[in-house]
Amino acid sequence: NLNMKLVSLNTNGLKNPEKITHLCSLFILLNFDIVLLQETFWDTETVKVCKTEWKGDIVYSNSSDGRKGVAILISPKFSKLINSESTDGEGRIAKINITLQDKIIDIFSIYAPNNYKDRILFFKFLSDDFVDISNQCIVGGDFNEVLDKNLDRGKNMHTVTVSSNYFNKFIADNNLIDSYRYINPNKRQFTRTQIRDGSPKLSRLDYILISTSLSNNCKYSYIQPTSSFVSDHNFMICILSFNSYERGPGLWIFNNQLLKNIDYVH
């Protein structure tokens, strides 16, 4: 039996060694196979610290300004499945390609820009230059957008903009689905909490998107709260099952009377 347990988290800065130790221990305790991080704010020295705490592989993209930053932490169980890795070098995209059973899968950690005009260009760039629709995809991260204005945001929070349409177009063009909404069609739950004017503002900005062809593999997708020490974002978790099932020894019989039905034949 083979399951892949993924988590996506905007860390709101991950340079504090104590926080790195805490989070890596938590990731191991919760048995995460693939960890997708955003807003790491890492530099080369911080990466070295993280590598002492995480026993698997790490693929990362740091930004030149010391802000942004994304990373993928891969457990030892899945490290041996990696074919290639790539990044944008700007702290917004990290990607690995793995072969799992008979599937070739691209896995992304994404941090979309805060500015909605920049997000439009970013979603276009992702589709045109980074996402290969010939492979199956898992795209996790902080997209700084809501998909459903009624379900994914609190009152007066994250007004739907033109970039929301581009986000939806990016999902449709690349044959992706929102794993959380696939499992929880009508649930209102949020991944980010902001305190503004003394009151909490809630929204769901963090997603794990998967190829439509992986929908049958998606068994669980849920949001798990974090502490204020960890982040102002919650864990976005998805569990995919790649269990193989023995076929047969059944007998399949085709009803050849259907060949006389013109609509069916067409």
N, C-alpha and C positions, 0 to 999 in steps of 0.2 A: 504494500500500500504506500502511495506517495502523495503527500499533501504539501502544498506551498503556502506558508503563512506569511503574508506581507503586511507591512505597516508603513504609512506615510505620516510624517510629522514635520511641521514647521517649528524649528527649535527656538526661534527668536534669539539666535545667538548661541553658539556652542564652543566658546573658547575657554571657559572656566574648567580647569582640570577636574575639579570636584563634580561638576555637572556632567562632564564626559564620562567619568567613572560611574556615576549614578545611572546615567542613561544606558550605557553599554551593559551594565549588570542587569538592568531592567529588561533590555532587549533579550538577553540570554535567558533570564528567568521566565519570560513569557514565550520562549521558544520561537522567536521570529526567524524566518529563513532569509527574508529579503527586507532590508530597512531602507526606506527612501526618505532622505533628509533634505530640508530646505532652510535657507537663511542660516547657514552654519557660521558665516563670518570667518572661515578658516584661513590660516596661512600655512606655510610648509611645516613650521614648528608644531602647530596644533595638530596637523595630520599625524605627525610622529607620536604624539601623546595618544591619539585615538587608536593607532595601530598597536599600542601596547595593551590596550583594554579590549579590543575586538579581535578575536582569534581567527576570523575569516579574512576574506579579501575586502578591499575598500577601493572604490572608484569615485573620484571626486573632481569637481570643477570649482576652483577658487576665482574670485574676481580681483582685478588689479586695485580696486579702491578699498578692499578689505570689507566690503559689504556683500550682500547676496550670498552666493555659495550654495552648492548642492552636492549631495553624495549618495552613493549606494553602498550599503554594507551587506555583504553576502556571507552566509554561514558556510562553514566547511563542507556541509552536506551538498551545497549547490555550487561551491567554488569550482569543482572539477568539471562542471557542465558549461563553463564560460567559453565561448568561441572567440569573442572580441569585445572591446570596450572603446567608447569614444565620448568626447565632451565638446561643448561649444567654446570652452576657454574663457567664458564670460561670467561663469557662476550661475547659469540659469538652466543648463541641460547636462545631465550625465546619463549614459546609456550603456547597457550591456546586452550582448546577444548570447543566448544559451540554446542548447539542444536538449529537450526533455522528452524522452521516449521518441515519438516520431514527429515532434513539433519543434519548429524553429521559432523562438520567441524573443522579441526585443522588449527589454524592460527599461523604463525611463524614470528618472526623478526630475521633476519640472518645477521651476519657480517663475511664474509669470510676473511681468512688471505691474507696479501699482497704477501707473498712468494708463488710462483706457486707450488712448491713441497708440501708445507703445505696445499694449496688449494685442491690438489688431494686427500690427506688423509681426509680432511674435508668433501669433497663431498661424499666420500665413507662412512664416519661415519654417515652423515646425512641419507643416504639411508639405511644403515644397522641397525642403532640404534635409529633413531629419527623420521623418517617419516613412518607413518602407512598407506599403500596404500589402506587399507580397508575403510578409512575415506576420505572424500573430503578435499582438502587442499588449503590454501592460503598461499603462501610462499613469503614474501616480504623482501627486504633488499639490502645491498650493497654486491654484489658478487665478486667485483674486477675482473670481466671478461666481455668481449664483446661476444655476441652470433653471430653476423654477422660482419665480418671484413670490409665489404663494407658499411654497413648502420650504424653501432654502434660506429664508431671511426673516429676521424679526421686523417689527415696525420701524419705518423710517431708516432702514439700513440697506446699503448697497443697492441703490436705484439701478434698475436694469438700463444698460447703455447699449450703444451700437456694438461694443466689443462683446456683449453677451451673445449677440447674433452670430458673431464670428466664432465664438467658442462653440456654440451649437453646430455651426457649419463644420468646424474642425472635427468634431465628434462624428458627424454624419459622413463627411467625405472620407474618413479613415475607418469606417465601419466599426465604431467603438460604441460601448454602452457604459453607463454609470453603474458600477457594480452595486453600490449602496441602494440606488433606486430600483434596481432589478430585484433585489431581495426584499426591500422595504418600500413598496410602491407609494404609500400615502403617509409615511411617517415623517413627522417634523422633529428633526434633531440637528444640532449645529456643531460645527468644529472650531469656531472661534468666538471668543468673548472679549469685547472691548468695553471699557468703562468710560463713558462720556457723560459729562455733567452729572456725575454721581449715580448714573444708572447703566445697567449692562446692555450692550448692543450685540445681538447674536446673528450669526450667519454661517452657512455651510460653504466654505471656500476650498476645502481640501477634498480631493477625489482620488479614487483608484478606478481608472477607466480600463476596460478590457475589450479585446476584439469580440465581436458578436459571435464568432466561431468558438469562443471559450466560455460562452454563457452556461453551457451544460456542466462545465467544470467548476463554476462558481457555487460554492455551498453556503458560505457565510460572508456577510459584509456588515460591519457595524462600527459604531463610534464609541470609543472608550475614553472617559475623562482622564486628564492628567492633573498634576499639581501646579501651582503657580510657580514653583521652583523650576519645573520642566519647561513650561511655555504657556502662552495665552491661547494656544491651539490644542485640540484634543487629538488622540490617536485616531487615524482612519485605517481600519483593519479589513483585510479581505483574505479569505481562505479558499484556495483552489484545490480541487482533488483531481489527481491524474492516475487514479486507480485503474488498473487494467482488469477487464472482466473476461473470463473464459467464454468462448463462443461455442454454440452447439450443445448437444448433438440434435437439435431440432430440425424439423422438415418444413420448408416454406413452399407453399403452393400458390401459383399465380392464377387468378380468375381470368381465363382467356376470353370470357364473354365481354370483358371491358374493351377488347379490340374492336368490337362492333359499335362502340360508342364513339361517334365522330369527335365530340368535344374532348373526350379523354385522350384520344389518339393525338389530337392537335396539341 
